[in-house]
């Protein structure tokens, strides 16, 4: 039972860290061009002729 005193705050801290990281990614525009990444996979720019 004593382990819960340590594990609950650690779990809450990790969850909040993940939430802040996700919010930072949203604000910095990481998810603004989701279609562009899908189309870049299909391009043949690196193939030499």
Backbone bond lengths (Angstrom), bond angles and torsions (degrees), N, CA, C in turn:
res aa  C-N    CA-C-N  psi(-1)  N-CA   C-N-CA  omega(-1)  CA-C   N-CA-C  phi
1 X - - - 1.443 - - 1.537 111.58 -
2 X 1.321 115.43 -28.22 1.467 118.62 179.41 1.520 112.09 -69.50
3 X 1.329 116.48 -23.29 1.456 119.51 -178.85 1.526 110.94 -68.71
4 X 1.318 118.12 -26.11 1.461 120.92 178.49 1.528 111.89 -65.65
5 X 1.309 116.99 -27.77 1.470 120.83 177.96 1.525 110.21 -63.36
6 X 1.321 116.68 -30.72 1.461 120.68 179.87 1.526 112.48 -93.02
7 X 1.317 116.35 -39.00 1.461 120.29 -172.41 1.528 113.55 -74.49
8 X 1.319 118.26 -36.26 1.469 120.46 -179.17 1.524 111.20 -65.16
9 X 1.333 120.70 -48.10 1.477 118.47 176.61 1.527 113.58 -64.58
10 X 1.333 117.08 -33.79 1.457 119.23 177.79 1.525 110.12 -66.06
11 X 1.333 117.20 -42.90 1.458 120.90 178.88 1.523 111.27 -64.92
12 X 1.314 117.27 -40.97 1.472 120.23 177.34 1.523 111.11 -65.37
13 X 1.314 117.06 -39.43 1.465 120.66 178.12 1.518 112.01 -64.58
14 X 1.328 117.52 -42.49 1.463 120.11 178.13 1.519 111.67 -67.16
15 X 1.334 116.73 -37.71 1.460 119.76 177.54 1.513 112.14 -65.25
16 X 1.322 116.58 -41.75 1.465 120.04 178.32 1.528 111.22 -67.80
17 X 1.318 116.99 -35.27 1.461 120.08 176.93 1.525 110.68 -63.65
18 X 1.324 116.55 -42.83 1.461 120.26 177.16 1.515 112.25 -64.72
19 X 1.327 116.48 -39.52 1.464 120.37 178.49 1.525 111.20 -64.74
20 X 1.316 117.19 -44.26 1.460 119.76 178.89 1.533 111.37 -66.38
21 X 1.324 117.20 -35.58 1.460 119.99 176.41 1.526 111.47 -65.00
22 X 1.323 117.03 -40.66 1.454 120.73 177.71 1.518 111.20 -65.93
23 X 1.333 117.46 -43.01 1.468 120.39 178.55 1.523 111.10 -65.11
24 X 1.326 117.44 -36.54 1.462 120.22 176.87 1.530 110.49 -64.28
25 X 1.345 116.56 -40.84 1.465 120.20 179.63 1.525 110.67 -65.56
26 X 1.319 117.53 -37.00 1.463 119.97 176.92 1.521 111.53 -65.00
27 X 1.320 117.05 -43.58 1.469 120.70 -178.27 1.518 112.71 -69.92
28 X 1.334 116.97 -30.67 1.463 118.76 -177.17 1.529 112.43 -86.59
29 X 1.327 117.81 -0.46 1.458 120.49 174.44 1.512 115.05 86.49
30 X 1.315 118.24 23.02 1.459 120.60 -179.26 1.524 112.51 -66.85
31 X 1.323 117.62 -26.17 1.458 121.33 -176.63 1.523 112.48 -108.81
32 X 1.307 117.96 20.36 1.461 120.25 -174.66 1.531 112.84 -79.53
33 X 1.324 118.36 -25.00 1.467 120.98 -175.79 1.527 109.70 -128.20
34 X 1.317 116.75 72.59 1.466 118.88 -178.33 1.520 111.88 -78.05
35 X 1.320 119.09 -27.22 1.459 121.08 179.04 1.523 111.76 -76.48
36 X 1.293 118.17 -29.96 1.461 121.42 -179.48 1.515 112.07 -64.53
37 X 1.322 117.79 -40.16 1.466 120.63 179.50 1.522 110.69 -66.81
38 X 1.318 117.26 -36.46 1.462 120.07 179.17 1.529 110.90 -67.67
39 X 1.312 117.41 -34.39 1.466 120.30 -179.82 1.523 112.21 -80.07
40 X 1.338 117.90 -28.27 1.467 120.41 178.50 1.521 111.47 -67.48
41 X 1.310 117.54 -26.51 1.461 120.10 177.97 1.523 110.17 -65.23
42 X 1.298 117.29 -32.48 1.462 121.62 -176.01 1.520 113.78 -84.23
43 X 1.314 118.58 -12.94 1.460 120.25 -176.91 1.527 110.78 -74.67
44 X 1.328 116.33 151.42 1.450 122.88 -178.37 1.529 110.61 -110.99
45 X 1.303 117.88 44.87 1.458 121.40 -177.47 1.520 112.55 -70.94
46 X 1.313 118.60 -29.00 1.457 120.66 -174.49 1.528 113.64 -89.56
47 X 1.310 118.21 -2.46 1.459 121.18 179.90 1.529 109.47 -88.00
48 X 1.347 115.48 124.61 1.462 119.65 178.75 1.517 110.46 -86.25
49 X 1.298 116.75 141.71 1.460 120.94 -179.19 1.506 111.30 -93.03
